[in-house]
């Protein structure tokens, strides 16, 4: 990753961006690299089927690996503006066809990262 700083510093694309009053790319951050984990399906272990409602891609991915169904809820962003009413409606409907449901609420964690105690209320 540190080497990317050196490569990008004088790269022609960055020189063009600077000439056009645009910010240059200054570093490549490698995140999420790795191998697909070997993970047993939740249903194979517990005999239950379930779904996940979340606006966070990481948790959606864990759901996929565990063999759970991801339910996309319009307006579920994972931030302060998430549509809790829509999450509740989709969750209620999903319980008709699932043994269990994981509904993730990310906003309080985001509030902590932002240092906003008001948003945690």
N, CA, C and O of each residue as an XYZ file, in Angstrom:
484
protein
N       0.826     -1.181      0.000
C       0.000      0.000      0.000
C       0.873      1.249      0.000
O       0.576      2.221     -0.693
N       1.939      1.219      0.770
C       2.821      2.384      0.812
C       3.472      2.641     -0.542
O       3.690      3.792     -0.920
N       3.782      1.582     -1.268
C       4.384      1.722     -2.589
C       3.447      2.462     -3.546
O       3.904      3.154     -4.456
N       2.141      2.314     -3.336
C       1.175      2.978     -4.218
C       1.325      4.498     -4.164
O       1.073      5.176     -5.160
N       1.731      5.038     -3.021
C       1.948      6.490     -2.916
C       3.013      6.941     -3.921
O       2.863      7.950     -4.610
N       4.086      6.158     -3.976
C       5.192      6.482     -4.879
C       4.755      6.374     -6.345
O       5.097      7.230     -7.161
N       4.010      5.333     -6.670
C       3.546      5.128     -8.047
C       2.592      6.232     -8.472
O       2.686      6.739     -9.590
N       1.680      6.606     -7.594
C       0.657      7.593     -7.948
C       1.176      9.034     -7.983
O       0.617      9.884     -8.676
N       2.228      9.296     -7.245
C       2.705     10.673     -7.105
C       2.946     11.361     -8.447
O       2.545     12.511     -8.630
N       3.581     10.689     -9.366
C       3.896     11.299    -10.665
C       3.196     10.593    -11.825
O       3.626     10.706    -12.973
N       2.140      9.879    -11.532
C       1.416      9.159    -12.583
C       0.765     10.152    -13.546
O       0.239     11.174    -13.105
N       0.790      9.869    -14.862
C       0.208     10.789    -15.845
C      -1.264     11.142    -15.590
O      -1.678     12.276    -15.830
N      -2.029     10.204    -15.119
C      -3.442     10.502    -14.833
C      -3.546     11.525    -13.708
O      -4.371     12.437    -13.770
N      -2.728     11.381    -12.700
C      -2.744     12.351    -11.600
C      -2.234     13.709    -12.052
O      -2.752     14.738    -11.619
N      -1.239     13.725    -12.906
C      -0.734     15.000    -13.427
C      -1.847     15.720    -14.200
O      -1.999     16.937    -14.094
N      -2.614     14.961    -14.970
C      -3.736     15.548    -15.702
C      -4.811     16.066    -14.743
O      -5.368     17.145    -14.951
N      -5.098     15.296    -13.695
C      -6.096     15.724    -12.715
C      -5.655     17.029    -12.040
O      -6.458     17.948    -11.875
N      -4.407     17.104    -11.662
C      -3.883     18.312    -11.024
C      -3.986     19.501    -11.980
O      -4.364     20.599    -11.570
N      -3.650     19.281    -13.257
C      -3.733     20.352    -14.256
C      -5.166     20.837    -14.445
O      -5.385     21.986    -14.829
N      -6.138     19.976    -14.179
C      -7.555     20.330    -14.307
C      -8.183     20.715    -12.971
O      -9.405     20.692    -12.822
N      -7.336     21.069    -11.997
C      -7.786     21.473    -10.657
C      -8.638     20.409     -9.962
O      -9.575     20.729     -9.230
N      -8.301     19.151    -10.202
C      -8.972     18.041     -9.522
C      -7.989     17.430     -8.527
O      -6.772     17.525     -8.685
N      -8.543     16.812     -7.519
C      -7.687     16.156     -6.527
C      -7.092     14.886     -7.121
O      -7.787     14.125     -7.795
N      -5.809     14.660     -6.872
C      -5.182     13.439     -7.380
C      -5.428     12.256     -6.437
O      -5.679     12.431     -5.245
N      -5.349     11.070     -6.997
C      -5.333      9.872     -6.153
C      -3.966      9.833     -5.486
O      -2.950     10.064     -6.142
N      -3.930      9.542     -4.189
C      -2.632      9.599     -3.519
C      -2.230      8.290     -2.843
O      -1.106      8.158     -2.360
N      -3.157      7.316     -2.810
C      -2.802      6.041     -2.186
C      -3.876      5.010     -2.497
O      -5.057      5.338     -2.609
N      -3.458      3.780     -2.634
C      -4.392      2.667     -2.802
C      -4.467      1.939     -1.467
O      -3.445      1.545     -0.904
N      -5.684      1.766     -0.967
C      -5.889      1.020      0.271
C      -6.525     -0.313     -0.081
O      -7.628     -0.361     -0.626
N      -5.839     -1.377      0.229
C      -6.356     -2.722     -0.024
C      -7.168     -3.149      1.199
O      -6.651     -3.218      2.314
N      -8.434     -3.431      0.966
C      -9.306     -3.805      2.071
C     -10.242     -4.893      1.608
O     -10.794     -4.817      0.510
N     -10.422     -5.882      2.412
C     -11.371     -6.935      2.097
C     -10.768     -8.087      1.313
O     -11.475     -9.021      0.936
N      -9.477     -8.027      1.068
C      -8.845     -9.111      0.336
C      -8.817    -10.366      1.193
O      -8.821    -10.291      2.421
N      -8.789    -11.473      0.562
C      -8.721    -12.716      1.295
C      -9.379    -13.834      0.526
O      -9.687    -13.698     -0.658
N      -9.587    -14.922      1.197
C     -10.179    -16.105      0.591
C     -11.598    -16.295      1.097
O     -11.933    -15.891      2.211
N     -12.418    -16.908      0.276
C     -13.778    -17.240      0.681
C     -13.705    -18.236      1.842
O     -13.059    -19.277      1.724
N     -14.357    -17.925      2.952
C     -14.282    -18.844      4.095
C     -15.103    -20.105      3.854
O     -16.100    -20.094      3.132
N     -14.669    -21.164      4.462
C     -15.446    -22.398      4.450
C     -16.361    -22.331      5.670
O     -15.895    -22.366      6.808
N     -17.642    -22.236      5.426
C     -18.575    -22.014      6.517
C     -19.796    -22.908      6.328
O     -20.401    -22.904      5.256
N     -20.161    -23.667      7.342
C     -21.365    -24.499      7.197
C     -22.611    -23.618      7.145
O     -22.638    -22.527      7.715
N     -23.620    -24.096      6.468
C     -24.885    -23.363      6.368
C     -25.612    -23.441      7.709
O     -25.606    -24.475      8.376
N     -26.227    -22.344      8.083
C     -26.966    -22.264      9.343
C     -28.030    -23.362      9.410
O     -28.213    -23.998     10.449
N     -28.723    -23.576      8.299
C     -29.791    -24.576      8.285
C     -29.241    -25.990      8.484
O     -29.896    -26.825      9.109
N     -28.050    -26.264      7.960
C     -27.442    -27.585      8.141
C     -27.103    -27.851      9.603
O     -27.163    -28.994     10.054
N     -26.753    -26.819     10.337
C     -26.382    -26.981     11.746
C     -27.608    -27.017     12.651
O     -27.717    -27.879     13.523
N     -28.535    -26.076     12.441
C     -29.644    -25.899     13.373
C     -31.006    -26.314     12.822
O     -31.987    -26.361     13.565
N     -31.073    -26.616     11.520
C     -32.345    -27.020     10.929
C     -33.342    -25.879     10.798
O     -34.543    -26.124     10.684
N     -32.870    -24.644     10.813
C     -33.735    -23.471     10.723
C     -33.345    -22.630      9.512
O     -32.165    -22.495      9.191
N     -34.339    -22.074      8.852
C     -34.037    -21.151      7.763
C     -34.258    -19.720      8.238
O     -35.134    -19.451      9.061
N     -33.456    -18.816      7.710
C     -33.571    -17.439      8.151
C     -33.162    -16.456      7.091
O     -32.684    -16.825      6.018
N     -33.360    -15.194      7.411
C     -33.032    -14.090      6.514
C     -32.360    -12.970      7.285
O     -32.397    -12.919      8.514
N     -31.744    -12.073      6.526
C     -31.013    -10.935      7.069
C     -31.566     -9.652      6.460
O     -31.774     -9.569      5.250
N     -31.801     -8.659      7.303
C     -32.133     -7.310      6.846
C     -31.053     -6.392      7.393
O     -30.903     -6.242      8.605
N     -30.300     -5.778      6.481
C     -29.219     -4.884      6.868
C     -28.877     -3.975      5.711
O     -29.101     -4.324      4.552
N     -28.346     -2.829      6.013
C     -27.830     -1.924      4.996
C     -26.323     -2.023      4.874
O     -25.707     -1.230      4.161
N     -25.716     -2.992      5.564
C     -24.258     -3.114      5.621
C     -23.801     -4.316      4.801
O     -24.176     -5.453      5.088
N     -22.991     -4.056      3.781
C     -22.554     -5.119      2.876
C     -21.823     -6.252      3.579
O     -21.997     -7.414      3.211
N     -21.008     -5.942      4.582
C     -20.274     -6.979      5.302
C     -21.240     -8.001      5.897
O     -21.016     -9.206      5.786
N     -22.307     -7.525      6.525
C     -23.263     -8.444      7.139
C     -24.081     -9.189      6.090
O     -24.463    -10.341      6.297
N     -24.348     -8.534      4.970
C     -25.006     -9.238      3.869
C     -24.142    -10.410      3.423
O     -24.648    -11.505      3.177
N     -22.834    -10.176      3.318
C     -21.915    -11.234      2.908
C     -21.861    -12.379      3.893
O     -21.822    -13.540      3.487
N     -21.859    -12.077      5.179
C     -21.877    -13.132      6.190
C     -23.162    -13.941      6.052
O     -23.153    -15.166      6.175
N     -24.270    -13.239      5.795
C     -25.533    -13.936      5.564
C     -25.453    -14.892      4.394
O     -25.943    -16.018      4.473
N     -24.839    -14.453      3.310
C     -24.678    -15.311      2.125
C     -23.881    -16.561      2.489
O     -24.285    -17.676      2.161
N     -22.753    -16.374      3.166
C     -21.920    -17.519      3.532
C     -22.639    -18.474      4.471
O     -22.395    -19.680      4.434
N     -23.517    -17.950      5.307
C     -24.267    -18.796      6.242
C     -25.504    -19.411      5.592
O     -26.229    -20.167      6.237
N     -25.751    -19.092      4.313
C     -26.894    -19.655      3.610
C     -28.204    -18.960      3.922
O     -29.277    -19.526      3.714
N     -28.122    -17.731      4.420
C     -29.327    -16.977      4.749
C     -29.753    -16.131      3.547
O     -28.941    -15.808      2.680
N     -31.010    -15.788      3.513
C     -31.557    -14.950      2.457
C     -31.381    -13.482      2.845
O     -31.739    -13.084      3.954
N     -30.837    -12.688      1.946
C     -30.745    -11.243      2.168
C     -32.006    -10.587      1.641
O     -32.383    -10.784      0.486
N     -32.647     -9.814      2.480
C     -33.850     -9.089      2.084
C     -33.475     -7.627      1.899
O     -33.075     -6.951      2.847
N     -33.607     -7.147      0.667
C     -33.305     -5.746      0.387
C     -34.520     -4.903      0.710
O     -35.605     -5.127      0.173
N     -34.335     -3.935      1.587
C     -35.408     -3.038      2.012
C     -35.138     -1.654      1.435
O     -34.102     -1.058      1.733
N     -36.044     -1.134      0.620
C     -35.851      0.226      0.116
C     -35.741      1.218      1.284
O     -36.569      1.215      2.195
N     -34.728      2.047      1.240
C     -34.538      3.040      2.297
C     -33.719      2.552      3.471
O     -33.464      3.324      4.396
N     -33.293      1.288      3.467
C     -32.431      0.771      4.538
C     -30.989      1.094      4.161
O     -30.372      0.384      3.368
N     -30.464      2.163      4.733
C     -29.148      2.671      4.349
C     -28.027      2.245      5.286
O     -26.864      2.204      4.882
N     -28.359      1.931      6.522
C     -27.324      1.652      7.503
C     -26.836      2.909      8.204
O     -25.906      2.850      9.009
N     -27.457      4.050      7.905
C     -27.053      5.312      8.514
C     -28.234      5.940      9.260
O     -29.276      5.311      9.440
N     -28.052      7.173      9.682
C     -29.080      7.848     10.475
C     -30.404      7.978      9.733
O     -31.468      8.007     10.353
N     -30.340      8.055      8.421
C     -31.543      8.264      7.624
C     -32.258      6.968      7.231
O     -33.184      6.999      6.420
N     -31.846      5.843      7.790
C     -32.450      4.564      7.407
C     -33.952      4.572      7.681
O     -34.414      5.234      8.610
N     -34.696      3.850      6.889
C     -36.151      3.791      7.017
C     -36.530      2.647      7.962
O     -36.717      1.510      7.529
N     -36.640      2.962      9.252
C     -36.954      1.941     10.257
C     -38.343      1.350     10.049
O     -38.549      0.158     10.275
N     -39.286      2.165      9.624
C     -40.638      1.680      9.383
C     -40.636      0.624      8.278
O     -41.296     -0.408      8.400
N     -39.899      0.881      7.210
C     -39.797     -0.095      6.125
C     -39.107     -1.373      6.607
O     -39.513     -2.477      6.245
N     -38.064     -1.220      7.422
C     -37.390     -2.405      7.969
C     -38.373     -3.246      8.779
O     -38.403     -4.471      8.661
N     -39.172     -2.576      9.597
C     -40.152     -3.292     10.411
C     -41.192     -3.997      9.562
O     -41.559     -5.137      9.850
N     -41.670     -3.339      8.526
C     -42.675     -3.938      7.638
C     -42.106     -5.161      6.928
O     -42.737     -6.218      6.905
N     -40.927     -5.021      6.354
C     -40.304     -6.147      5.656
C     -39.984     -7.283      6.630
O     -40.110     -8.457      6.280
N     -39.577     -6.938      7.838
C     -39.280     -7.958      8.846
C     -40.549     -8.715      9.219
O     -40.541     -9.943      9.299
N     -41.621     -7.995      9.444
C     -42.898     -8.628      9.781
C     -43.345     -9.574      8.672
O     -43.776    -10.696      8.940
N     -43.242     -9.121      7.438
C     -43.624     -9.967      6.306
C     -42.715    -11.182      6.185
O     -43.181    -12.273      5.856
N     -41.421    -11.005      6.447
C     -40.453    -12.085      6.296
C     -40.664    -13.202      7.307
O     -40.301    -14.348      7.041
N     -41.238    -12.892      8.450
C     -41.452    -13.918      9.469
C     -42.483    -14.960      9.034
O     -42.591    -16.027      9.638
N     -43.236    -14.642      7.982
C     -44.188    -15.616      7.445
C     -43.482    -16.831      6.856
O     -44.018    -17.939      6.891
N     -42.266    -16.626      6.308
C     -41.566    -17.693      5.588
C     -40.210    -18.051      6.178
O     -39.448    -18.796      5.562
N     -39.902    -17.541      7.343
C     -38.602    -17.792      7.968
C     -38.781    -18.264      9.403
O     -39.716    -17.868     10.099
N     -37.853    -19.123      9.825
C     -37.851    -19.538     11.227
C     -37.281    -18.435     12.120
O     -37.683    -18.294     13.275
N     -36.349    -17.662     11.583
C     -35.795    -16.543     12.339
C     -35.364    -15.454     11.368
O     -35.233    -15.675     10.164
N     -35.150    -14.278     11.929
C     -34.785    -13.117     11.135
C     -33.767    -12.291     11.917
O     -33.951    -12.032     13.106
N     -32.706    -11.884     11.249
C     -31.709    -10.993     11.839
C     -31.907     -9.613     11.235
O     -31.683     -9.418     10.041
N     -32.328     -8.649     12.057
C     -32.503     -7.270     11.611
C     -31.393     -6.447     12.255
O     -31.336     -6.303     13.476
N     -30.525     -5.917     11.423
C     -29.368     -5.176     11.899
C     -29.654     -3.679     11.873
O     -30.172     -3.154     10.886
N     -29.314     -2.996     12.965
C     -29.457     -1.544     13.061
C     -28.054     -0.970     13.243
O     -27.426     -1.151     14.286
N     -27.578     -0.284     12.225
C     -26.202      0.231     12.193
C     -26.074      1.660     12.715
O     -24.991      2.061     13.142
N     -27.150      2.429     12.690
C     -27.064      3.862     13.003
C     -26.395      4.170     14.350
O     -25.593      5.102     14.401
N     -26.673      3.450     15.434
C     -25.992      3.778     16.696
C     -24.473      3.624     16.603
O     -23.736      4.398     17.214
N     -24.005      2.640     15.851
C     -22.568      2.471     15.663
C     -21.997      3.631     14.861
O     -20.926      4.148     15.180
N     -22.714      4.037     13.821
C     -22.278      5.183     13.021
C     -22.231      6.454     13.870
O     -21.323      7.272     13.720
N     -23.208      6.616     14.758
C     -23.222      7.775     15.649
C     -21.985      7.778     16.542
O     -21.397      8.830     16.793
N     -21.596      6.607     17.015
C     -20.390      6.504     17.824
C     -19.149      6.900     17.053
O     -18.291      7.613     17.573
N     -19.048      6.434     15.794
C     -17.906      6.809     14.963
C     -17.875      8.318     14.717
O     -16.805      8.923     14.643
N     -19.049      8.911     14.592
C     -19.144     10.346     14.333
C     -19.006     11.167     15.618
O     -18.903     12.393     15.563
N     -19.005     10.497     16.772
C     -18.922     11.205     18.052
C     -20.171     11.977     18.370
O     -20.117     12.997     19.056
N     -21.328     11.492     17.865
C     -22.579     12.207     18.037
C     -23.494     11.476     19.024
O     -24.212     10.550     18.647
N     -23.460     11.903     20.284
C     -24.319     11.282     21.290
C     -25.791     11.557     20.990
O     -26.652     10.747     21.333
N     -26.090     12.698     20.350
C     -27.468     13.038     20.021
C     -28.082     12.009     19.063
O     -29.252     11.653     19.196
N     -27.288     11.539     18.104
C     -27.793     10.561     17.129
C     -27.984      9.184     17.747
O     -28.686      8.351     17.174
N     -27.379      8.923     18.901
C     -27.547      7.626     19.560
C     -28.893      7.520     20.268
O     -29.334      6.414     20.583
N     -29.552      8.642     20.524
C     -30.833      8.636     21.237
C     -31.959      8.158     20.354
O     -33.106      8.092     20.796
